[in-house]
């Protein structure tokens, strides 16, 4: 699995999530399914189903809906404050979460999370490739 990470200076890094390593530089983040909202929140959605993830400015930092926003559950109680989130376009169980300088991945829809070993400068955005 490969993800793209944009840090605040505009650099895009490509990350092999399985190997937990930066594998190169990219040119830009791909278009993602982030709906335009007039709220101070980051929202990511899956193209393969009704999963929507909202990044909140509180603890826990995520709210996840598996029914297109009808109901929500809190997730990520052990995660730090978040700066970006991405749901894999084909597998809604794969969620990428960015803290200030570290990536976290869930392979089961946000129930359990693991941090990646690589640290980054301040993360601005993330996307699955």
C-alpha positions, 0 to 999 in steps of 0.5 A: 500500500502506498500513500502520499504525504504533503508536508507544510513546505509543499513537498510530497513524499511517497510512503510504502505503508507496509514497509514503513518507509519513504520511497521517493518524492511525488509531484502532487497529491491525487484528487481525493474524495474530500467533500467541500464543507464550511466547517473547520473539519477535515472529511474523507470518504470512500469511493467504494461504499458509504464510509465517511471519516471526520477529523475532529478538534477533540478527543477522540479525534475521529468520527466514523460513519459507515452509513453515509453520515446517518450515524457516527461513532467515535474512533482513535481514542489513543491517537494524537490531535489530527491534521489530515485523514484519508480513506482508501478509495477501494477498501473503506477499512483502510484509513490513514491518519496524520498527526503533526509529524507521524502517520497512523494506519487502520486496516479494520475501519478505525478500530485498531491503529498502528503508527509508522516508524517514519517521522516527517516535518509538519504534515499538511495532507495525506492521500492513498495512491 
